[in-house]
Amino acid sequence: MLLELDIRDFALIADIQFRPESGFVVLTGETGAGKSILIGALAQLSGDRADTSLVRSGAEAAYLSALVTDQDGTESILGRDIMAAGRTVARLDGRMVPLSQLRERGQQLIAIHGQREGQRIFDEETHRPLLDRFCQSRLTDPLTAYEATRQRWLADRKTLRSFGRDPAARARRMDVLTHQIDEIRQAELIPGEEEKLREKSRLQKTLSKVYGDLAEALAALADSEASAADQLAVVKDRLQGGAKASKTLAALRERVEETMALVDGITHDLRRFFDRIDLDPAIIAETDARLDEYGKLKYKYGNTVADVLRHLETSETELKRLAAAGHSIEALEASLRQADLELRRQALVLHRIRSEEATRVAALIMASLKDLDMTKVRFDVEVSAWAGDELDWSVMEGGTDRVRFLISANLGEPLMPLARIASGGEASRVLLAIKSILAELDDLPVLVFDEIDTGISGHTAQLVGEKLKALGRSRHVFCVTHSAAVAASADHHYLIEKREINARTETVLRKLEGERRVSEIARLLSGRQDDAKTLALAAAMLGVPSGSAQNTKMKAID
């Protein structure tokens, strides 16, 4: 049972504390009033994907929580915070949990049957899962055994395909692997060596440039015909005669001699440094060749040395496997044949269970449909199996069965696929019939129906209401409806409407009783709340004394 539902800053809802009574509860309101917002809040608490647009404008976050009891009376508190900035927080019993954990618990407590399911019931892909829900207790063990065998078949087939069935292709692949393995092994790669070689190459190339620069400097100082030492000697000789006649020239000649001594010292020191440089062109060539070897292997087998070594390891493993493939292929082919036989046998077991249960399920659904004013209906659950000499078990998850719901809504008409014969109203009733039966099997405490009455009216709508009311005796049932007949059948009635509060639009929720409920039923009947005949009819539908209808009219007018 849903004991409490608290919603704050969610869409158009500012703050609602909903504490519904047990039984069958209906929610009505004008189109656009926000009925779907309440359903959306429950969906979020059941683990639906959050959207920041759900946060009320101007609020930092939306806060949702629900207190729900299961059929054993165990209480659970479901919580969800949706931040406007994009983050969400899931809570279970006051603790932060992964969203998957909230979803798992939420879906054990609340089932939401929305308008889209009325269309999904036409999709035959949904029919086998629905049938399997009915016969889950009988199917669980056989399905587990079947899936285990199927996974073994898939693994064997994958391995067999990796070997290749063509001996010539396998031999070519082995040649390629052998060449790659030999090429990498002969290189004798060492982790970390490439970095050291790069540093060595950088240093050698730097020294080579320095060596050339020093050689040019020595030539300029002393080792060429026009060296600095020779030029200074010429200057000294030219100043010798003038130095005897001029003190100034004599001083300059002394300075030239000092410069010559300085140049000689520089040349001496530079030559000693130059002679100590250990530069071997052969080492440079050897280093570059080794680096080139690393580069070529990385270009072929990976971006890093580690990638190349991993490729070596996987290639060796594959080569060993291919070398032993002759014996392995025979064993795998035998294993595949055995798995195929087991799968056929297990699929037959699944088919028999589904076929047996299909008869029982069809009878239950047909009885439920007759309760919903489809008195001439015939309903069948057709179970057919794929057959053939070769079956692709990779696409046979859950067995080889194809399940279809067939219906004949009118006397004398043949059974046809649901999608080809059922109207919207008939689809709604089929969905309600299936869900009402599943509700008993699933033992879910809270059922939410969003406009399950689409496409039906009159006496049929009254029967749908009675069916929902009957469900409400053992479950907590909520229904968003536009049908007066369905709304009048409910144990409790709530109105969802928009109001302007503090210059803002808000969705609010209030319980309807007595005259106000009569007035809302009248609106659902005719769109008017001031018509005496409609009010009298609404009062009669609710079992209210006829005199109160006039009072209701007065209230409505006021």
C-alpha positions in Angstrom: 0.0 0.0 0.0 1.1 3.5 -0.7 1.0 5.2 2.7 2.6 8.5 1.8 3.8 10.3 -1.3 5.6 13.6 -0.8 6.4 15.8 -3.8 8.3 19.1 -3.6 9.4 21.4 -6.5 8.6 18.8 -9.1 7.3 20.2 -12.4 4.3 22.4 -11.5 4.0 21.0 -8.0 5.3 23.2 -5.2 4.6 21.0 -2.3 2.1 18.0 -2.0 1.8 15.5 0.8 -0.5 12.8 -0.5 -1.7 10.2 2.0 -4.2 8.1 0.1 -6.7 5.7 1.7 -6.6 2.0 0.8 -8.6 0.4 -2.0 -9.4 1.9 -5.5 -8.4 5.6 -5.9 -9.1 7.7 -8.9 -7.4 10.9 -10.0 -9.3 13.3 -12.3 -8.9 16.8 -13.6 -9.0 18.9 -16.7 -6.6 18.1 -19.5 -3.2 19.7 -18.7 -4.0 20.0 -15.0 -1.0 17.8 -14.1 -2.4 14.3 -13.6 0.7 12.9 -15.4 3.0 14.7 -13.0 1.8 12.5 -10.1 2.3 9.4 -12.2 5.8 10.8 -13.2 6.7 11.2 -9.6 5.9 7.5 -8.9 7.9 6.6 -12.0 10.9 8.5 -10.8 10.7 6.6 -7.5 10.6 3.4 -9.4 13.9 4.2 -11.1 12.9 6.0 -14.3 15.5 8.1 -16.0 15.5 11.7 -14.5 15.4 14.9 -16.5 16.4 18.2 -15.1 13.4 19.9 -16.8 11.3 18.1 -14.1 12.7 20.5 -11.5 10.3 23.3 -10.8 11.4 26.6 -12.3 13.5 28.6 -9.8 14.2 25.7 -7.5 17.5 24.1 -6.9 16.2 20.5 -6.8 13.0 18.4 -6.8 12.5 16.1 -3.8 10.3 12.9 -4.0 9.7 10.3 -1.4 7.2 7.5 -0.8 6.4 5.2 2.1 5.1 1.9 0.7 4.3 -1.4 2.4 4.5 -4.8 0.6 1.9 -7.6 1.0 3.7 -8.8 4.1 3.5 -5.4 5.7 7.2 -4.6 5.4 7.7 -0.8 5.0 10.1 0.7 2.4 10.9 4.4 2.0 11.7 5.3 -1.6 13.5 8.6 -2.2 14.8 10.6 -5.2 16.5 14.0 -5.4 16.8 15.6 -8.8 19.1 18.5 -8.9 18.6 21.3 -11.4 22.4 21.2 -12.1 22.0 17.7 -13.4 22.9 15.3 -10.6 20.4 12.9 -9.0 20.4 11.1 -5.7 18.6 7.8 -5.1 17.6 6.8 -1.5 16.2 3.6 0.0 15.1 3.6 3.6 17.0 6.9 4.2 20.3 5.6 2.7 21.9 6.7 -0.5 21.9 3.8 -2.9 22.7 3.2 -6.6 19.8 4.0 -8.9 19.7 0.3 -9.9 18.9 -0.7 -6.3 16.1 1.9 -6.0 14.7 0.6 -9.3 14.8 -3.0 -8.2 12.9 -2.3 -5.0 10.6 0.2 -6.6 9.5 -2.2 -9.3 8.8 -4.8 -6.6 6.3 -2.4 -5.0 4.8 -0.3 -7.8 3.6 -1.2 -11.3 2.7 1.6 -13.6 0.6 0.7 -16.6 0.7 3.7 -18.9 -1.0 4.7 -22.1 1.9 3.4 -24.2 1.3 -0.1 -23.0 -2.1 0.0 -24.7 -0.1 0.2 -28.0 2.7 -2.2 -26.9 0.1 -4.9 -26.4 -0.2 -5.0 -30.2 3.5 -5.8 -30.6 3.9 -9.5 -30.8 7.4 -9.3 -29.4 5.8 -8.6 -26.0 3.5 -11.6 -26.1 6.1 -14.3 -25.2 7.4 -12.4 -22.2 3.9 -11.9 -20.9 3.1 -15.6 -21.3 6.4 -16.5 -19.5 5.3 -14.3 -16.6 2.2 -16.5 -16.2 4.2 -19.7 -16.2 7.3 -18.4 -14.4 7.3 -21.0 -11.7 7.4 -23.8 -14.2 9.8 -22.1 -16.6 12.5 -20.9 -14.3 14.6 -24.1 -14.0 14.2 -25.3 -17.7 15.0 -21.8 -18.9 18.1 -21.7 -16.8 19.3 -25.1 -18.1 18.5 -24.0 -21.7 20.5 -20.8 -21.4 23.5 -22.6 -19.9 23.6 -25.0 -22.8 23.1 -22.1 -25.3 26.0 -20.1 -23.8 28.2 -23.2 -24.1 27.1 -23.6 -27.7 28.0 -19.9 -28.4 31.4 -20.2 -26.7 32.3 -23.3 -28.7 31.1 -21.7 -32.0 33.2 -18.6 -31.3 36.3 -20.7 -30.6 35.7 -22.8 -33.7 35.4 -19.7 -35.9 38.6 -18.4 -34.5 40.4 -21.5 -35.7 38.9 -21.3 -39.1 37.5 -24.3 -41.0 39.7 -23.8 -44.1 43.1 -25.7 -43.6 44.8 -23.6 -46.3 43.6 -20.3 -44.6 44.8 -21.7 -41.2 48.3 -22.5 -42.7 48.5 -19.0 -44.2 47.6 -17.5 -40.8 50.3 -19.6 -39.1 52.9 -18.4 -41.6 52.0 -14.8 -40.9 52.2 -15.4 -37.1 55.5 -17.2 -37.4 57.0 -14.3 -39.4 55.7 -11.7 -36.9 57.0 -13.7 -33.9 60.4 -14.2 -35.5 60.7 -10.5 -36.4 59.9 -9.3 -32.8 62.0 -12.0 -31.1 65.1 -11.3 -33.3 64.8 -7.6 -32.3 65.3 -8.6 -28.6 63.3 -5.6 -27.4 64.0 -4.5 -23.8 61.5 -2.4 -21.9 63.1 1.0 -21.2 65.9 0.6 -23.8 64.3 2.9 -26.3 64.2 5.9 -23.9 67.9 5.4 -23.1 68.7 5.2 -26.8 66.9 8.4 -27.5 68.8 10.2 -24.7 72.1 8.8 -26.1 71.3 9.8 -29.6 70.3 13.3 -28.4 73.6 13.6 -26.6 75.7 12.3 -29.5 74.0 14.7 -31.9 74.6 17.6 -29.5 78.3 16.7 -29.1 78.6 16.4 -32.9 77.4 20.0 -33.3 79.6 21.2 -30.5 82.6 19.3 -32.0 82.1 21.1 -35.4 81.7 24.5 -33.7 84.9 24.0 -31.7 86.8 22.9 -34.8 85.8 26.1 -36.6 86.7 28.2 -33.5 90.2 26.6 -33.3 90.6 27.3 -37.0 89.6 30.9 -36.6 92.0 31.3 -33.6 95.2 29.4 -34.9 94.7 26.6 -37.4 94.0 28.6 -40.6 96.1 30.9 -42.9 94.1 33.9 -41.7 93.8 32.9 -38.0 93.6 35.4 -35.2 97.1 34.5 -34.0 98.7 35.1 -37.5 96.8 38.4 -37.9 98.0 39.6 -34.5 101.6 38.7 -35.4 101.3 40.8 -38.5 100.0 43.7 -36.5 102.8 43.4 -34.0 105.5 43.4 -36.8 103.9 46.5 -38.4 104.0 48.4 -35.1 107.7 47.5 -34.3 109.3 50.5 -36.2 106.8 53.0 -34.9 107.1 51.8 -31.4 110.7 53.1 -31.3 109.6 56.6 -32.2 106.2 56.8 -30.4 105.4 55.9 -26.8 101.7 55.6 -27.8 102.5 53.1 -30.5 104.9 51.3 -28.1 102.0 51.0 -25.6 99.7 49.7 -28.3 102.3 47.1 -29.4 102.5 45.9 -25.8 98.8 45.5 -25.7 98.9 43.5 -29.0 101.6 41.2 -27.4 99.3 40.8 -24.4 96.3 39.9 -26.7 98.5 37.4 -28.5 99.3 35.7 -25.2 95.6 35.7 -24.3 94.7 34.2 -27.7 97.5 31.5 -27.2 96.0 30.7 -23.8 92.4 30.4 -25.1 93.6 28.3 -28.0 95.5 26.0 -25.6 92.5 25.5 -23.3 90.1 25.1 -26.2 92.3 22.5 -27.9 92.5 20.5 -24.6 88.7 20.5 -24.4 88.3 19.6 -28.0 90.7 16.6 -27.7 88.7 15.2 -24.8 85.5 15.0 -26.8 84.6 11.3 -27.4 82.7 11.4 -30.7 82.4 8.2 -32.7 80.3 8.4 -35.9 79.9 4.6 -35.8 78.2 4.8 -32.4 75.8 7.5 -33.7 74.9 5.3 -36.7 74.4 2.2 -34.5 72.1 4.1 -32.1 70.0 5.5 -34.9 69.7 2.0 -36.5 68.5 0.5 -33.2 66.0 3.4 -32.8 64.8 2.8 -36.3 64.2 -0.9 -35.5 62.0 0.1 -32.5 60.1 2.5 -34.7 59.3 0.0 -37.4 58.1 -2.6 -34.9 55.8 -0.1 -33.2 54.5 1.1 -36.6 53.5 -2.5 -37.3 52.4 -3.9 -34.0 51.5 -1.1 -31.6 52.0 2.4 -30.3 54.4 1.4 -27.5 57.0 -1.2 -26.8 54.6 -2.8 -24.3 52.0 -3.1 -27.1 54.5 -4.8 -29.4 55.4 -7.3 -26.6 51.7 -7.9 -25.9 51.2 -8.6 -29.6 54.1 -11.1 -29.4 52.4 -12.9 -26.5 49.0 -13.1 -28.2 50.6 -14.2 -31.5 52.4 -17.0 -29.7 49.2 -18.1 -28.0 47.2 -18.0 -31.2 50.0 -19.9 -33.1 50.0 -22.7 -30.4 46.2 -22.9 -30.6 46.2 -23.1 -34.4 49.0 -25.7 -34.3 46.7 -27.8 -32.1 43.6 -26.9 -34.1 43.4 -30.2 -36.0 42.5 -32.1 -32.8 40.6 -29.2 -31.2 38.3 -28.6 -34.2 37.1 -32.2 -34.1 36.4 -32.0 -30.4 34.6 -28.6 -30.8 32.5 -29.9 -33.7 31.5 -32.9 -31.6 30.7 -30.5 -28.7 28.6 -28.3 -30.9 26.6 -31.3 -32.2 26.0 -32.5 -28.7 24.9 -29.0 -27.5 22.6 -28.7 -30.6 20.9 -32.0 -29.6 20.5 -30.8 -25.9 19.1 -27.4 -27.0 16.5 -29.1 -29.2 15.5 -31.3 -26.4 15.4 -28.4 -23.9 13.6 -26.1 -26.3 10.9 -28.9 -26.7 10.4 -28.9 -22.9 10.0 -25.1 -22.9 7.5 -25.4 -25.8 5.4 -28.0 -24.0 5.3 -25.9 -20.9 4.3 -22.8 -22.8 1.7 -24.6 -24.9 0.1 -26.1 -21.8 0.1 -22.8 -19.9 -1.2 -21.0 -23.0 -4.5 -22.9 -22.8 -4.9 -21.9 -19.1 -3.9 -18.3 -19.7 -6.2 -17.9 -22.7 -9.1 -19.2 -20.6 -8.3 -16.7 -17.7 -8.0 -13.8 -20.1 -11.2 -14.7 -21.9 -13.1 -15.0 -18.6 -11.8 -11.6 -17.6 -12.7 -10.0 -20.9 -16.3 -11.3 -20.6 -16.4 -9.6 -17.2 -15.5 -6.4 -19.2 -18.5 -6.7 -21.6 -16.8 -8.7 -24.3 -19.3 -11.5 -24.0 -18.8 -12.9 -27.5 -15.0 -12.8 -27.4 -12.8 -15.7 -28.2 -9.1 -15.4 -27.1 -6.3 -17.7 -27.8 -2.6 -17.8 -27.1 -0.8 -19.4 -30.1 2.6 -21.0 -29.4 4.6 -22.1 -32.4 8.2 -23.2 -32.6 10.9 -22.7 -35.2 12.1 -25.9 -36.7 14.8 -26.9 -39.2 17.9 -29.0 -39.7 20.1 -26.1 -38.7 19.1 -23.6 -36.1 21.1 -20.5 -35.2 20.9 -20.7 -31.5 22.5 -17.2 -31.1 19.1 -15.7 -31.9 17.1 -18.2 -30.0 17.3 -16.6 -26.5 14.6 -18.1 -24.3 13.8 -20.9 -26.7 12.5 -21.4 -30.2 8.9 -20.4 -29.5 6.9 -17.6 -31.1 3.9 -16.5 -29.2 0.9 -14.6 -30.5 -2.3 -13.3 -28.9 -5.2 -14.0 -31.2 -8.7 -12.6 -30.7 -12.1 -12.7 -32.2 -14.2 -9.9 -30.7 -17.4 -10.7 -32.6 -19.5 -13.8 -33.0 -18.7 -15.8 -36.2 -15.4 -14.0 -36.9 -12.2 -16.0 -37.1 -9.3 -15.6 -34.6 -6.9 -12.9 -35.9 -3.7 -11.4 -34.5 -4.5 -8.8 -31.9 -2.9 -6.0 -33.9 -5.2 -6.6 -36.9 -8.6 -6.9 -35.1 -8.7 -5.1 -31.8 -9.9 -1.5 -31.5 -8.4 0.9 -29.0 -11.1 0.1 -26.5 -10.7 -3.6 -27.0 -6.9 -3.3 -26.6 -7.4 -1.4 -23.3 -9.7 -4.2 -22.0 -7.2 -6.9 -23.1 -4.4 -5.0 -21.3 -6.5 -4.6 -18.2 -7.5 -8.3 -18.2 -3.8 -9.4 -18.6 -2.6 -6.9 -15.9 -5.3 -7.9 -13.4 -4.3 -11.5 -13.7 -0.6 -10.7 -13.5 -1.2 -8.6 -10.5 -2.3 -11.7 -8.6 0.8 -13.6 -9.8 3.4 -10.8 -9.1 2.0 -9.9 -5.7 2.6 -6.2 -6.3 1.1 -4.0 -3.6 0.6 -0.8 -5.7 -0.9 -0.7 -9.2 -1.1 2.5 -11.2 -3.2 2.7 -14.4 -2.9 5.8 -16.5 -6.0 6.2 -18.6 -6.5 2.5 -19.0 -10.1 3.3 -20.0 -9.1 4.9 -23.3 -11.6 4.2 -26.1 -14.4 2.8 -23.9 -17.6 4.4 -22.5 -21.0 3.6 -21.1 -21.7 0.2 -19.6 -18.2 -1.1 -20.6 -16.6 1.8 -18.7 -18.7 0.8 -15.6 -17.5 -2.8 -15.9 -13.9 -1.5 -16.1 -14.4 0.5 -13.0 -15.9 -2.5 -11.2 -12.8 -4.6 -12.3 -10.5 -2.0 -10.9 -12.5 -1.8 -7.7 -12.3 -5.6 -7.3 -8.5 -5.3 -7.8 -8.5 -2.7 -5.1 -9.7 -5.2 -2.5 -6.3 -6.9 -2.5 -4.1 -4.2 -3.9 -3.8 -0.4 -3.7 -5.0 0.7 -7.1 -4.7 4.1 -8.6 -6.3 5.2 -11.9 -6.0 8.4 -13.9 -9.3 8.6 -15.8 -11.6 10.9 -17.9 -14.4 8.4 -17.5 -17.3 9.3 -15.1 -18.3 5.6 -14.8 -14.7 4.6 -13.7 -14.4 7.6 -11.4 -17.8 6.8 -9.8 -16.7 3.2 -9.1 -13.7 4.3 -7.0 -13.5 4.0 -3.2 -11.8 7.4 -3.1 -11.6 10.4 -5.5 -9.0 13.1 -5.8 -9.0 16.1 -8.1 -5.9 17.5 -9.7 -6.1 21.1 -10.8 -4.1 24.2 -11.6 -4.2 27.2 -9.4 -2.5 30.6 -9.4 -0.8 31.1 -6.1 1.5 34.1 -5.4 1.5 35.0 -9.1 2.7 31.4 -10.1 0.8 28.4 -11.5 0.8 25.4 -9.3 -0.7 21.9 -9.6 -2.6 21.1 -6.4 -4.4 18.0 -5.2 -7.6 17.8 -3.1 -9.9 15.0 -2.1 -13.5 15.1 -3.3 -16.3 14.0 -1.1 -20.1 14.5 -1.1 -21.3 17.4 -3.2 -17.9 18.2 -4.6 -17.5 14.7 -5.9 -21.0 14.8 -7.5 -20.0 18.0 -9.2 -16.8 16.5 -10.6 -18.6 13.4 -11.9 -21.1 15.7 -13.6 -18.2 17.5 -15.3 -16.8 14.2 -16.5 -20.3 13.3 -17.9 -21.0 16.5 -19.9 -18.3 19.0 -19.2 -20.8 21.1 -17.1 -21.3 21.3 -13.4 -24.5 23.4 -13.4 -26.9 21.2 -15.2 -29.6 19.7 -12.9 -30.1 16.5 -14.9 -26.4 15.8 -15.2 -26.0 16.4 -11.5 -28.9 14.1 -10.7 -27.3 11.4 -12.9 -23.9 11.9 -11.2 -25.5 11.6 -7.8 -27.3 8.4 -8.9 -24.0 6.9 -10.1 -22.4 7.6 -6.7 -25.5 6.3 -4.8 -26.0 9.8 -3.3 -29.7 10.6 -2.3 -31.3 12.5 -5.1 -32.0 15.6 -3.0 -28.3 16.2 -2.6 -28.0 16.8 -6.3 -29.9 20.0 -6.0 -27.7 21.0 -3.1 -24.7 20.2 -5.2 -26.1 22.3 -8.0 -26.4 25.2 -5.6 -22.9 24.7 -4.4 -21.5 24.5 -7.9 -23.2 27.7 -8.9 -22.0 29.5 -5.8 
